[in-house]
Amino acid sequence: MTPLRQRMIEDLQLRGYSTSTQKLYVSSVRQLCEHFNKSPGKITEENLREYFLYGKNVKKWSRSTSTVALCGIKFFYDNTIKRPWPTLLFIRPGHNKKLPVVLSRDEVHKLLHSIRLLRYRVCLTTIYSCGLRLSEGIHLKVEDIDGDRGFINIRQSKGNKDRNVPLPRKTLQLLRQQWKEHRNDVWLFPSAVHGGANRPDATKPISKSSVQTAFRKALKTAGIHKKATVHTLRHSWATHLLEAGINLRLIQVWLGHSTPSTTSIYTHLTKTAQTVAVKSINALMADL
């Protein structure tokens, strides 16, 4: 590891960035250097301009890819080698106005019941029924479950924030059933040995890739043709709660969103809410 890379990692750690964000930011600087085959200290402001135009016009970066590249590179030059450049202030990733894919309640039911192995079925059921991110679901620990109060404690999630989310009784029963299969003292979803046997002595949780593979297989088995991912379960949960009349502010807190504007996207995805709104509009305008 080069001294500059080590310095950048230390700067990120001092500012409280998560491990995953550290990796993304360091990778963004590495990719910049590989593109020009130069060390970061030799890259000019014109190079930066050329690089982000290349990402936009040639590579067709998504908004998230462009944001990570900009934030990582800007952090490096602003904080690690302290060379602020005006070009980085003018770069703005384009706005992504696409609505997320959402599964209906029937589709979620079909998908979850298409999963053969218990650990994947319970893991994905927990992710859906508690509105979790994939990383939050696989990293759940035995100590995170508050069965008496009916909550799960999500620790140090995105933005290094803790939160509590409601734990349905049915999901709690499934988690207990799953735990009896492996009886690991730490992880609710411990990594498995080759062949699928559960490991009571596993020191790491189940991998993201294995859960993603199980989800894709279930999607195919269930005959669902939407472009869904594991994260679609979280979008679906929020939408279904809103359709059930749950307060948007509560959903925002349970999702861990910092602002209501992030959560409000789900109001555009609820058929029930739209139907009620149309009926209300018709009633208001009936005497025109």
Residue frames as qw, qx, qy, qz and C-alpha x, y, z in Angstrom:
[[0.000, 0.887, 0.461, 0.000, 0.00, 0.00, 0.00],
 [0.402, 0.500, -0.024, 0.766, 1.32, 3.41, -0.99],
 [0.238, -0.213, -0.477, 0.819, 1.79, 6.11, 1.68],
 [0.257, -0.045, -0.137, -0.956, -0.83, 8.33, -0.02],
 [0.591, -0.273, -0.638, -0.411, -3.44, 5.56, 0.00],
 [0.512, -0.298, -0.683, 0.428, -2.71, 4.82, 3.64],
 [0.076, -0.101, -0.238, 0.963, -2.99, 8.53, 4.42],
 [0.416, -0.168, -0.361, -0.817, -6.35, 8.77, 2.66],
 [0.614, -0.321, -0.716, -0.088, -7.71, 5.77, 4.57],
 [0.390, -0.264, -0.553, 0.687, -6.59, 7.32, 7.85],
 [0.116, -0.006, -0.004, -0.993, -8.21, 10.65, 6.91],
 [0.544, -0.255, -0.543, -0.587, -11.47, 8.85, 6.13],
 [0.583, -0.316, -0.711, 0.236, -11.30, 6.98, 9.43],
 [0.222, -0.149, -0.384, 0.884, -10.70, 10.18, 11.39],
 [0.310, -0.011, -0.116, -0.943, -13.81, 11.72, 9.81],
 [0.515, 0.065, 0.674, -0.526, -15.94, 8.72, 10.74],
 [0.627, 0.320, -0.420, -0.573, -16.61, 7.24, 7.31],
 [0.911, -0.103, 0.331, -0.222, -17.79, 3.63, 7.27],
 [0.531, -0.313, 0.706, 0.349, -15.52, 0.83, 6.00],
 [0.575, 0.491, 0.620, 0.208, -17.61, 0.39, 2.86],
 [0.228, 0.968, 0.093, -0.053, -17.42, 4.12, 2.05],
 [0.347, -0.728, 0.494, 0.325, -13.66, 4.08, 2.63],
 [0.597, 0.007, 0.723, 0.347, -13.29, 1.30, 0.07],
 [0.457, 0.744, 0.469, 0.132, -15.46, 3.11, -2.49],
 [0.026, 0.984, -0.088, -0.151, -13.62, 6.43, -2.12],
 [0.431, -0.563, 0.611, 0.352, -10.16, 4.85, -2.29],
 [0.603, 0.256, 0.700, 0.282, -11.25, 2.84, -5.34],
 [0.361, 0.890, 0.278, -0.026, -12.47, 6.01, -7.08],
 [0.097, -0.886, 0.379, 0.249, -9.00, 7.59, -6.77],
 [0.552, -0.250, 0.740, 0.293, -7.33, 4.37, -7.90],
 [0.584, 0.538, 0.588, 0.153, -9.51, 4.22, -11.03],
 [0.193, 0.971, -0.014, -0.142, -8.67, 7.85, -11.83],
 [0.280, -0.711, 0.582, 0.279, -4.93, 7.09, -11.63],
 [0.601, 0.039, 0.763, 0.235, -5.29, 3.93, -13.74],
 [0.515, 0.771, 0.371, -0.051, -7.20, 5.86, -16.41],
 [0.250, 0.944, -0.214, -0.004, -4.28, 8.27, -16.94],
 [0.903, 0.061, -0.207, 0.372, -1.55, 5.87, -15.80],
 [0.191, 0.621, -0.294, 0.701, -0.30, 8.58, -13.44],
 [0.345, -0.272, -0.684, 0.583, 0.17, 9.01, -9.73],
 [0.069, -0.837, -0.542, 0.012, -2.53, 11.27, -8.20],
 [0.320, -0.711, -0.004, 0.626, 0.01, 14.03, -7.54],
 [0.247, -0.188, 0.542, 0.781, 0.73, 14.32, -11.29],
 [0.166, 0.598, 0.745, 0.246, -2.90, 14.56, -12.38],
 [0.085, 0.024, 0.037, 0.995, -3.83, 18.05, -13.56],
 [0.371, 0.388, 0.441, -0.719, -7.09, 19.95, -13.35],
 [0.506, 0.392, -0.425, -0.640, -7.51, 19.48, -17.10],
 [0.240, 0.096, -0.965, -0.052, -7.16, 15.72, -16.54],
 [0.178, 0.270, 0.771, -0.548, -10.00, 15.86, -14.02],
 [0.471, 0.448, 0.022, -0.760, -12.22, 17.72, -16.46],
 [0.448, 0.329, -0.714, -0.425, -11.44, 15.17, -19.17],
 [0.077, 0.022, -0.977, 0.197, -12.05, 12.24, -16.79],
 [0.309, 0.362, 0.647, -0.596, -15.54, 13.32, -15.72],
 [0.522, 0.474, -0.219, -0.674, -16.52, 14.15, -19.31],
 [0.313, 0.247, -0.894, -0.205, -15.34, 10.64, -20.26],
 [0.090, 0.148, 0.909, -0.379, -17.49, 9.14, -17.50],
 [0.412, 0.461, 0.355, -0.702, -20.53, 11.13, -18.56],
 [0.544, 0.568, -0.233, -0.572, -20.32, 10.87, -22.36],
 [0.444, 0.389, -0.787, -0.181, -18.47, 7.60, -22.99],
 [0.143, 0.028, -0.946, 0.289, -18.96, 5.34, -19.98],
 [0.475, -0.446, -0.405, -0.641, -22.47, 6.71, -19.34],
 [0.188, 0.028, -0.779, 0.597, -22.02, 6.62, -15.58],
 [0.351, -0.670, -0.636, -0.154, -25.15, 6.32, -13.49],
 [0.204, -0.847, 0.056, -0.488, -25.89, 9.06, -10.99],
 [0.799, -0.591, 0.107, -0.002, -24.65, 6.91, -8.10],
 [0.853, 0.082, 0.086, 0.508, -21.39, 6.00, -9.88],
 [0.312, 0.678, 0.020, 0.665, -20.74, 9.63, -10.76],
 [0.447, -0.824, 0.037, -0.347, -21.49, 10.74, -7.18],
 [0.883, -0.405, 0.095, 0.217, -19.09, 8.21, -5.65],
 [0.712, 0.309, 0.077, 0.626, -16.33, 9.18, -8.09],
 [0.066, 0.780, 0.011, 0.622, -16.80, 12.89, -7.41],
 [0.606, -0.758, 0.063, -0.232, -17.00, 12.53, -3.61],
 [0.915, -0.237, 0.076, 0.317, -14.02, 10.18, -3.40],
 [0.615, 0.386, 0.064, 0.684, -11.75, 12.24, -5.64],
 [0.100, -0.817, -0.020, -0.567, -12.82, 15.53, -4.04],
 [0.745, -0.666, 0.033, -0.028, -12.15, 14.13, -0.57],
 [0.864, -0.030, 0.059, 0.499, -8.67, 13.01, -1.60],
 [0.433, 0.487, 0.052, 0.757, -7.62, 16.36, -3.06],
 [0.281, -0.801, -0.061, -0.526, -9.32, 18.50, -0.42],
 [0.711, -0.661, 0.137, -0.198, -8.23, 16.57, 2.66],
 [0.936, -0.161, 0.129, 0.287, -5.35, 14.20, 1.92],
 [0.633, 0.107, 0.144, 0.753, -3.07, 16.30, -0.28],
 [0.092, -0.764, -0.292, 0.568, -4.91, 19.60, 0.34],
 [0.152, -0.135, 0.481, 0.853, -5.15, 20.76, -3.24],
 [0.394, 0.598, 0.578, -0.391, -8.69, 22.13, -3.81],
 [0.197, -0.013, 0.592, 0.781, -9.45, 22.57, -7.51],
 [0.393, 0.273, 0.110, -0.871, -12.32, 24.69, -8.92],
 [0.425, 0.100, -0.732, -0.523, -13.23, 22.04, -11.51],
 [0.237, -0.191, -0.935, 0.181, -14.52, 19.72, -8.79],
 [0.148, 0.343, 0.482, -0.793, -16.90, 22.44, -7.61],
 [0.435, 0.317, -0.245, -0.806, -18.62, 22.64, -11.00],
 [0.308, 0.039, -0.913, -0.264, -19.23, 18.92, -11.47],
 [0.555, -0.027, 0.439, -0.706, -22.78, 17.86, -10.62],
 [0.147, 0.081, 0.973, 0.158, -24.13, 14.33, -11.18],
 [0.359, -0.190, -0.459, -0.790, -27.38, 14.28, -13.14],
 [0.530, -0.101, 0.497, -0.679, -30.65, 13.77, -11.31],
 [0.149, -0.041, -0.964, -0.215, -32.11, 10.27, -11.47],
 [0.496, -0.032, 0.152, -0.855, -35.90, 10.56, -11.61],
 [0.547, -0.012, -0.784, -0.292, -36.65, 6.87, -12.08],
 [0.712, -0.410, 0.213, -0.529, -39.11, 5.30, -9.66],
 [0.163, -0.368, 0.912, -0.083, -37.89, 2.10, -7.98],
 [0.538, -0.069, -0.760, -0.359, -39.31, -1.29, -8.91],
 [0.452, -0.218, 0.565, -0.654, -41.92, -2.54, -6.44],
 [0.243, -0.085, -0.952, -0.168, -43.36, -6.02, -6.04],
 [0.605, -0.413, -0.193, -0.652, -46.99, -6.56, -5.11],
 [0.550, -0.418, 0.590, -0.418, -47.82, -8.39, -1.88],
 [0.955, 0.156, 0.175, -0.182, -48.78, -11.48, -3.91],
 [0.680, 0.614, -0.355, 0.186, -45.47, -11.36, -5.79],
 [0.092, -0.633, 0.646, -0.417, -43.51, -11.09, -2.52],
 [0.787, -0.196, 0.457, -0.366, -45.44, -14.06, -1.12],
 [0.930, 0.364, -0.019, -0.043, -44.76, -16.16, -4.24],
 [0.431, 0.710, -0.483, 0.279, -41.08, -15.20, -4.26],
 [0.293, -0.562, 0.648, -0.422, -40.42, -16.01, -0.60],
 [0.838, -0.065, 0.457, -0.291, -42.23, -19.35, -0.84],
 [0.832, 0.524, -0.182, -0.018, -40.11, -20.26, -3.87],
 [0.120, 0.713, -0.641, 0.259, -36.92, -20.34, -1.77],
 [0.862, -0.079, -0.498, -0.054, -35.94, -23.89, -0.80],
 [0.571, 0.041, -0.564, 0.594, -33.19, -23.38, 1.78],
 [0.394, -0.768, -0.487, 0.134, -34.43, -22.16, 5.15],
 [0.451, -0.473, -0.077, 0.753, -31.60, -19.69, 5.85],
 [0.138, 0.086, 0.391, 0.906, -32.17, -17.80, 2.61],
 [0.237, -0.609, -0.641, -0.402, -35.95, -17.85, 2.98],
 [0.454, -0.728, -0.405, 0.314, -35.74, -16.50, 6.54],
 [0.403, -0.293, 0.085, 0.863, -33.06, -13.93, 5.65],
 [0.025, 0.231, 0.474, 0.849, -35.05, -12.52, 2.73],
 [0.340, -0.679, -0.625, -0.183, -38.30, -12.67, 4.71],
 [0.461, -0.621, -0.287, 0.565, -36.64, -10.64, 7.47],
 [0.268, -0.091, 0.253, 0.925, -35.28, -8.12, 4.97],
 [0.143, -0.447, -0.571, -0.674, -38.78, -7.64, 3.52],
 [0.447, -0.679, -0.575, -0.091, -40.84, -7.69, 6.72],
 [0.482, -0.672, -0.193, 0.527, -38.52, -5.23, 8.50],
 [0.338, 0.938, 0.067, 0.047, -37.59, -3.01, 5.54],
 [0.600, -0.621, 0.326, 0.384, -33.86, -3.73, 5.81],
 [0.390, 0.744, -0.493, -0.225, -30.97, -3.17, 3.45],
 [0.914, 0.168, -0.370, 0.024, -29.16, -6.36, 2.37],
 [0.410, 0.411, -0.591, 0.560, -26.07, -5.54, 4.43],
 [0.411, -0.384, 0.407, -0.719, -28.25, -4.90, 7.49],
 [0.910, -0.081, -0.071, -0.400, -30.04, -8.21, 7.08],
 [0.859, 0.202, -0.434, 0.179, -27.00, -10.44, 6.76],
 [0.310, 0.383, -0.547, 0.677, -25.20, -8.72, 9.66],
 [0.633, -0.554, -0.037, -0.540, -28.00, -9.23, 12.17],
 [0.236, 0.281, -0.836, 0.407, -26.78, -10.63, 15.47],
 [0.441, -0.424, -0.789, 0.057, -28.61, -12.62, 18.14],
 [0.269, -0.394, -0.451, 0.755, -28.26, -9.68, 20.53],
 [0.077, -0.015, -0.247, -0.966, -30.05, -7.37, 18.06],
 [0.400, -0.382, -0.706, -0.441, -33.40, -9.12, 18.54],
 [0.195, -0.075, 0.540, -0.816, -35.69, -7.66, 21.18],
 [0.246, -0.264, -0.882, -0.303, -38.42, -10.28, 21.15],
 [0.129, -0.505, -0.694, 0.497, -40.25, -8.92, 24.19],
 [0.111, 0.585, 0.101, -0.797, -40.73, -5.47, 22.69],
 [0.662, 0.552, 0.503, 0.058, -41.06, -6.74, 19.13],
 [0.247, 0.937, -0.187, -0.164, -38.21, -4.73, 17.64],
 [0.870, 0.144, 0.028, 0.471, -34.89, -5.30, 15.86],
 [0.266, -0.867, 0.138, 0.397, -31.97, -3.04, 16.74],
 [0.743, 0.566, 0.077, 0.350, -30.11, -2.00, 13.58],
 [0.525, -0.734, 0.098, 0.420, -26.65, -0.86, 14.60],
 [0.244, -0.587, 0.437, 0.636, -24.27, 1.42, 12.69],
 [0.634, 0.513, 0.558, 0.151, -26.13, 1.22, 9.40],
 [0.459, 0.548, 0.254, 0.652, -25.80, 3.69, 6.53],
 [0.042, -0.787, 0.046, -0.614, -24.47, 6.97, 7.87],
 [0.345, 0.129, -0.738, 0.565, -23.31, 5.22, 11.07],
 [0.470, -0.289, 0.137, -0.823, -26.82, 5.56, 12.50],
 [0.017, 0.107, 0.965, -0.238, -28.64, 3.19, 14.88],
 [0.519, -0.097, -0.122, -0.840, -32.40, 2.65, 14.65],
 [0.360, 0.071, 0.880, -0.302, -35.13, 0.30, 15.86],
 [0.446, 0.060, -0.514, -0.730, -37.59, -1.30, 13.45],
 [0.769, -0.115, 0.310, -0.547, -40.74, -3.31, 14.25],
 [0.063, 0.252, -0.957, -0.127, -40.30, -7.09, 14.23],
 [0.736, -0.096, -0.245, -0.624, -43.47, -8.95, 13.21],
 [0.706, -0.336, 0.551, -0.292, -44.31, -11.96, 15.40],
 [0.942, 0.314, 0.107, -0.054, -44.26, -14.30, 12.38],
 [0.518, 0.712, -0.397, 0.260, -40.74, -13.14, 11.49],
 [0.320, -0.624, 0.608, -0.372, -39.61, -13.65, 15.09],
 [0.898, -0.067, 0.384, -0.205, -40.87, -17.25, 14.94],
 [0.840, 0.522, -0.091, 0.114, -38.95, -17.84, 11.71],
 [0.182, 0.770, -0.510, 0.337, -35.77, -16.33, 13.19],
 [0.589, -0.456, 0.586, -0.318, -36.02, -18.65, 16.18],
 [0.950, 0.196, 0.227, -0.085, -36.57, -21.61, 13.89],
 [0.631, 0.695, -0.269, 0.216, -33.53, -20.60, 11.82],
 [0.128, -0.735, 0.572, -0.339, -31.35, -20.13, 14.91],
 [0.818, -0.258, 0.464, -0.222, -32.17, -23.65, 16.13],
 [0.897, 0.438, -0.026, 0.046, -30.70, -24.95, 12.86],
 [0.611, 0.538, -0.339, 0.471, -27.21, -23.59, 13.67],
 [0.654, -0.713, -0.212, 0.140, -27.20, -22.24, 17.29],
 [0.537, 0.371, -0.143, 0.744, -24.44, -19.75, 16.52],
 [0.388, -0.574, -0.460, 0.555, -23.82, -17.51, 19.53],
 [0.153, -0.401, 0.076, 0.900, -23.29, -14.37, 17.45],
 [0.187, 0.160, -0.484, -0.840, -24.82, -14.39, 13.98],
 [0.677, 0.270, 0.427, -0.535, -28.44, -15.02, 13.03],
 [0.842, 0.529, 0.016, -0.106, -27.27, -15.93, 9.52],
 [0.473, -0.625, 0.543, 0.303, -23.79, -17.43, 9.88],
 [0.409, 0.552, -0.615, -0.388, -21.71, -18.46, 6.88],
 [0.947, -0.019, 0.230, -0.223, -22.13, -22.07, 5.84],
 [0.439, -0.405, 0.729, 0.335, -19.56, -24.73, 4.95],
 [0.302, 0.284, -0.675, -0.610, -19.33, -26.17, 1.44],
 [0.226, -0.202, -0.944, -0.129, -22.43, -28.25, 0.82],
 [0.354, -0.546, -0.314, -0.692, -24.72, -25.99, 2.81],
 [0.618, -0.431, -0.606, 0.253, -24.30, -27.24, 6.38],
 [0.227, -0.916, -0.029, -0.331, -24.84, -24.59, 9.05],
 [0.603, 0.235, -0.484, 0.589, -21.90, -23.62, 11.23],
 [0.518, -0.798, -0.307, 0.028, -22.39, -22.96, 14.96],
 [0.623, -0.502, 0.060, 0.597, -18.75, -21.82, 15.13],
 [0.482, 0.604, 0.293, 0.562, -18.84, -19.47, 12.11],
 [0.366, -0.474, -0.177, 0.781, -17.11, -16.15, 12.73],
 [0.051, 0.155, -0.313, -0.936, -18.60, -14.38, 9.71],
 [0.585, 0.383, 0.416, -0.581, -22.15, -13.87, 8.45],
 [0.673, 0.422, 0.583, 0.170, -23.58, -15.27, 5.25],
 [0.316, -0.156, 0.350, 0.868, -22.27, -13.53, 2.12],
 [0.368, 0.515, 0.077, -0.770, -24.15, -10.90, 0.14],
 [0.310, 0.336, -0.684, -0.568, -23.56, -12.75, -3.12],
 [0.059, -0.114, -0.992, 0.010, -25.15, -15.98, -1.86],
 [0.225, 0.522, 0.602, -0.561, -28.31, -14.14, -0.76],
 [0.327, 0.547, -0.226, -0.737, -28.45, -12.27, -4.07],
 [0.200, 0.177, -0.887, -0.376, -28.13, -15.56, -5.97],
 [0.064, 0.316, 0.912, -0.252, -30.93, -17.12, -3.91],
 [0.288, 0.575, 0.282, -0.712, -33.12, -14.08, -4.65],
 [0.318, 0.439, -0.512, -0.666, -32.52, -14.28, -8.41],
 [0.122, -0.012, -0.980, -0.159, -33.32, -18.00, -8.46],
 [0.141, 0.449, 0.756, -0.454, -36.52, -17.40, -6.50],
 [0.298, 0.539, -0.042, -0.787, -37.50, -14.60, -8.87],
 [0.308, 0.270, -0.750, -0.520, -37.16, -16.99, -11.81],
 [0.068, -0.164, -0.979, 0.102, -38.94, -19.87, -10.05],
 [0.180, 0.517, 0.579, -0.604, -41.83, -17.61, -9.09],
 [0.380, 0.533, 0.612, 0.443, -42.16, -16.43, -12.70],
 [0.071, -0.912, -0.192, 0.355, -41.68, -12.76, -11.83],
 [0.674, 0.427, 0.245, 0.551, -40.22, -10.79, -14.75],
 [0.081, -0.993, -0.012, -0.085, -39.69, -7.41, -13.10],
 [0.572, 0.500, -0.395, 0.516, -36.11, -6.12, -12.84],
 [0.615, -0.750, 0.008, -0.243, -36.05, -6.67, -9.09],
 [0.445, 0.405, -0.658, 0.453, -33.12, -6.97, -6.69],
 [0.465, -0.345, -0.706, 0.408, -32.92, -7.74, -2.99],
 [0.075, -0.140, -0.236, 0.959, -33.27, -3.99, -2.35],
 [0.354, -0.264, -0.506, -0.741, -36.65, -4.15, -4.12],
 [0.492, -0.443, -0.742, 0.104, -37.98, -5.91, -1.01],
 [0.259, -0.347, -0.365, 0.825, -37.21, -2.78, 1.04],
 [0.174, 0.007, -0.267, -0.948, -38.99, -0.56, -1.51],
 [0.453, -0.315, -0.724, -0.414, -41.94, -2.96, -1.53],
 [0.405, -0.409, -0.686, 0.446, -42.17, -2.99, 2.29],
 [0.067, -0.264, -0.178, 0.946, -42.32, 0.81, 2.46],
 [0.313, -0.065, -0.465, -0.825, -44.94, 0.96, -0.29],
 [0.484, -0.348, -0.787, -0.161, -47.09, -1.74, 1.32],
 [0.295, -0.390, -0.578, 0.653, -46.94, 0.03, 4.69],
 [0.093, 0.165, -0.045, -0.981, -48.03, 3.29, 3.11],
 [0.420, -0.171, -0.644, -0.616, -50.89, 1.53, 1.37],
 [0.477, -0.391, -0.773, 0.149, -51.93, 0.08, 4.73],
 [0.247, -0.876, -0.240, -0.338, -52.24, 3.60, 6.13],
 [0.711, -0.407, -0.182, 0.544, -49.02, 3.73, 8.16],
 [0.046, -0.971, -0.013, 0.235, -47.84, 7.29, 8.81],
 [0.687, 0.648, -0.146, 0.293, -45.13, 8.44, 6.38],
 [0.110, -0.820, 0.445, -0.343, -43.07, 9.91, 9.21],
 [0.795, -0.368, 0.463, -0.133, -42.92, 6.52, 10.97],
 [0.911, 0.351, 0.143, 0.161, -41.87, 4.82, 7.75],
 [0.346, 0.837, -0.284, 0.316, -39.12, 7.42, 7.35],
 [0.412, -0.689, 0.531, -0.271, -37.77, 6.67, 10.84],
 [0.894, -0.114, 0.430, -0.060, -37.92, 2.91, 10.34],
 [0.803, 0.554, 0.031, 0.217, -36.14, 3.16, 6.98],
 [0.643, -0.433, 0.055, 0.629, -33.44, 5.36, 8.51],
 [0.388, 0.635, 0.289, 0.602, -33.98, 8.22, 6.06],
 [0.332, -0.188, -0.270, 0.884, -32.66, 11.61, 7.17],
 [0.217, 0.191, -0.017, -0.957, -35.32, 13.66, 5.40],
 [0.592, 0.377, 0.579, -0.414, -39.01, 13.12, 4.50],
 [0.488, 0.645, -0.283, -0.516, -38.28, 13.92, 0.85],
 [0.094, 0.358, -0.914, -0.169, -36.40, 10.64, 0.45],
 [0.256, 0.177, 0.916, -0.255, -39.32, 8.63, 1.81],
 [0.461, 0.501, 0.241, -0.692, -41.99, 10.58, -0.06],
 [0.240, 0.328, -0.727, -0.553, -41.08, 8.80, -3.31],
 [0.049, 0.142, 0.988, -0.045, -43.23, 5.90, -2.12],
 [0.369, 0.494, 0.431, -0.659, -46.34, 8.05, -2.32],
 [0.431, 0.505, -0.405, -0.629, -45.95, 7.81, -6.11],
 [0.237, 0.221, -0.930, -0.171, -45.93, 4.01, -5.98],
 [0.224, 0.165, 0.846, -0.456, -49.06, 3.25, -3.96],
 [0.153, -0.306, -0.729, -0.593, -52.09, 2.22, -5.99],
 [0.278, -0.623, -0.706, 0.189, -54.31, 2.45, -2.94],
 [0.201, -0.546, -0.178, 0.793, -53.27, 6.02, -2.16],
 [0.013, 0.090, -0.473, -0.876, -53.78, 7.08, -5.77],
 [0.205, -0.434, -0.813, -0.331, -57.23, 5.45, -5.88],
 [0.265, -0.668, -0.554, 0.420, -58.31, 7.21, -2.68],
 [0.159, -0.408, 0.077, 0.895, -56.96, 10.52, -4.00],
 [0.077, -0.131, -0.648, -0.746, -58.87, 10.20, -7.27],
 [0.258, -0.587, -0.764, -0.069, -62.12, 9.43, -5.38],
 [0.264, -0.621, -0.344, 0.653, -61.55, 12.45, -3.16],
 [0.080, -0.211, 0.327, 0.918, -60.92, 14.70, -6.18],
 [0.159, -0.339, -0.758, -0.534, -64.11, 13.42, -7.87],
 [0.285, -0.660, -0.663, 0.211, -66.11, 14.09, -4.70],
 [0.231, -0.519, -0.118, 0.814, -64.70, 17.61, -4.36],
 [0.038, 0.218, -0.427, -0.877, -65.44, 18.48, -7.98],
 [0.136, 0.374, 0.912, 0.105, -68.84, 16.75, -8.25],
 [0.113, 0.786, 0.517, -0.319, -70.87, 19.96, -7.92],
 [0.182, -0.352, 0.325, 0.859, -69.01, 21.93, -10.60]]
